[in-house]
């Protein structure tokens, strides 16, 4: 990860998928189940790797990051 740019891209990916007319394509329509699984595994692991400063920047505590990272992959 390259710092906050990557964190924002991960956290706001849904906004980045917005279409020109303002509608948003659901993530499920774009990703297969395997892609969703691997994205969740990857982003939850990345949460654990963030520094305390980066966690403060995105407004979550170390404990909240740990809880999110430990969620089962089948839960959004």
The 8 nearest C-alpha neighbors of each residue, nearest first, counted from 0:
[[1, 2, 5, 6, 45, 3, 4, 49],
 [0, 2, 5, 4, 3, 6, 49, 7],
 [3, 1, 4, 0, 5, 6, 53, 49],
 [2, 4, 6, 5, 7, 1, 53, 56],
 [5, 3, 7, 6, 2, 8, 1, 0],
 [4, 6, 8, 3, 7, 2, 0, 1],
 [7, 5, 3, 9, 8, 4, 10, 2],
 [6, 8, 10, 4, 9, 5, 11, 3],
 [9, 7, 5, 11, 12, 6, 10, 4],
 [8, 10, 6, 12, 7, 11, 5, 42],
 [9, 11, 7, 8, 12, 6, 13, 5],
 [12, 10, 8, 13, 14, 9, 7, 15],
 [11, 13, 15, 9, 14, 8, 10, 16],
 [12, 14, 16, 11, 15, 17, 26, 23],
 [15, 13, 16, 11, 12, 17, 23, 10],
 [14, 16, 12, 13, 17, 11, 8, 18],
 [17, 15, 13, 14, 12, 23, 18, 24],
 [18, 16, 23, 15, 14, 22, 21, 19],
 [17, 19, 21, 22, 20, 23, 16, 24],
 [18, 20, 21, 17, 22, 23, 16, 15],
 [21, 19, 18, 22, 17, 23, 24, 16],
 [22, 20, 18, 19, 17, 23, 24, 16],
 [23, 21, 18, 20, 17, 24, 19, 16],
 [22, 24, 17, 18, 25, 16, 21, 14],
 [23, 25, 26, 22, 28, 16, 17, 29],
 [26, 24, 27, 28, 23, 29, 13, 16],
 [25, 27, 29, 28, 30, 24, 13, 35],
 [28, 26, 30, 25, 29, 31, 32, 35],
 [29, 27, 25, 26, 30, 24, 31, 32],
 [30, 28, 26, 27, 31, 25, 24, 34],
 [31, 29, 27, 34, 28, 26, 35, 32],
 [30, 32, 34, 33, 35, 29, 27, 28],
 [31, 33, 35, 34, 36, 30, 27, 37],
 [34, 32, 36, 35, 31, 37, 30, 38],
 [33, 35, 31, 37, 36, 32, 30, 38],
 [36, 34, 32, 38, 33, 37, 39, 30],
 [35, 37, 33, 39, 34, 38, 32, 72],
 [36, 38, 40, 34, 39, 35, 41, 33],
 [39, 37, 35, 41, 40, 36, 42, 34],
 [38, 40, 36, 42, 37, 41, 43, 35],
 [39, 41, 37, 43, 38, 42, 44, 36],
 [40, 42, 38, 44, 39, 43, 37, 45],
 [43, 41, 45, 39, 44, 40, 38, 46],
 [44, 42, 68, 46, 45, 40, 41, 39],
 [43, 45, 41, 42, 46, 47, 40, 68],
 [46, 44, 42, 48, 47, 43, 41, 49],
 [47, 45, 43, 44, 48, 49, 64, 42],
 [46, 48, 45, 44, 49, 65, 64, 68],
 [47, 49, 45, 46, 50, 44, 43, 0],
 [50, 48, 46, 47, 53, 54, 45, 51],
 [49, 51, 53, 52, 54, 48, 47, 55],
 [50, 52, 54, 53, 55, 49, 61, 60],
 [51, 53, 55, 50, 54, 56, 49, 57],
 [54, 52, 56, 50, 55, 51, 49, 57],
 [53, 55, 51, 57, 56, 52, 59, 58],
 [56, 54, 58, 52, 53, 57, 59, 51],
 [57, 55, 53, 54, 58, 52, 59, 3],
 [58, 56, 54, 55, 59, 53, 6, 7],
 [59, 57, 55, 56, 54, 60, 53, 63],
 [60, 58, 54, 55, 57, 63, 64, 61],
 [59, 61, 63, 62, 54, 64, 55, 58],
 [60, 62, 64, 63, 65, 59, 54, 51],
 [61, 63, 65, 60, 64, 66, 59, 67],
 [64, 62, 66, 60, 65, 61, 59, 67],
 [65, 63, 61, 67, 62, 66, 46, 68],
 [64, 66, 62, 68, 63, 67, 69, 61],
 [65, 67, 63, 69, 64, 68, 62, 70],
 [68, 66, 64, 70, 69, 65, 63, 43],
 [69, 67, 43, 65, 66, 70, 64, 44],
 [68, 70, 66, 67, 65, 71, 43, 64],
 [69, 71, 67, 68, 72, 66, 74, 73],
 [72, 70, 73, 74, 69, 68, 75, 67],
 [71, 73, 74, 36, 39, 70, 40, 75],
 [72, 74, 71, 75, 36, 70, 39, 35],
 [75, 73, 72, 71, 70, 39, 36, 67],
 [74, 73, 72, 39, 70, 71, 35, 67]]
